[in-house]
Amino acid sequence: QVHLIESGGGLVQAGGSLRLSCAASGLPFSAYAMGWFRQAPGKEREFVAAISRSGGGSTYYADSVKGRFTISRDNPKKTVSLQMNSLKPEDTAVYYCAADLDSRDLYYSGRYDYWGQGTQVTVSS
């Protein structure tokens, strides 16, 4: 059984930083591309960042977080992380980790095979 468990969310002031982690189990982790999505109240789930499978040589970011967020993966530990700097109130959302086997469109949530339960990030102004 596949499990993706996010951690690291919390409350932070604008301009601050948080580091989210996602621990995976039950799947060949290095074979999956990994992504982070977020969903704010009343809004649709949106793409945040993704990293290619295996060595993670390619990374992808939403324009809204480019230059502020960094995604990385540790295959031996089966974890993917999202370092979030210079946080803004509009970054407030539930953040979800997801795993995608075929990597055809890492920006599209519908292509992902497995999802975590999410972790809340709240940025106060």
Protein Blocks (a to p, Z undefined) as FASTA:
>chain_A
ZZdddehiacddehiacddddddehiafklpccddddddehiacddfbdcdehjopaccd
dfklgokaccdddfklopacdddehiafklgccddddddfklmammbmklpmbdcebjad
dddZZ
